[in-house]
């Protein structure tokens, strides 16, 4: 009887929200994105637009599919996001001459210039989070491992 009580207790605790890794990750992710908001407001970008611009600053031109793969976004999310960046004058879409199914994104001059303003964002966020670089790197490594485990 004693063992079943212990098992029942473990099962009961496994359904408590404060014991859920997924909820901790979800809450931390939401808080992190909210922390970005005032920093990105100065750039007139949302968090996902900022992530997209980071991909483009690293690799432009790049196909829409490649951006989706890098950001783990489907076309339903990516299409309106890219449209808004295009409307803001940050990117241009160019259909491939060799394969019209491929659409390349190119940074505009305005999109290239925005990179200089964005360079302060990572440092400002680290100051806001007040976490050691070592802890931040550990958190990133564990998050990358979790993503790999869930997607392979």
Buried (B, 14 or more C-beta within 10 A) or exposed (E): EEEEEEEEEEEEEEEEEEEEEEEEEEEEEEEEBEBBEEBBEEBEBBBBBBBBBBBBBEBBBBBBEBBBEBBEBEEEEBEEBBEBBBEBEBBBBEEEEEEEEBBBBBBBEEBBEBBEEBEEBEEBBEEEBEBEEEEEEEEEEEEEEEEEEEEE
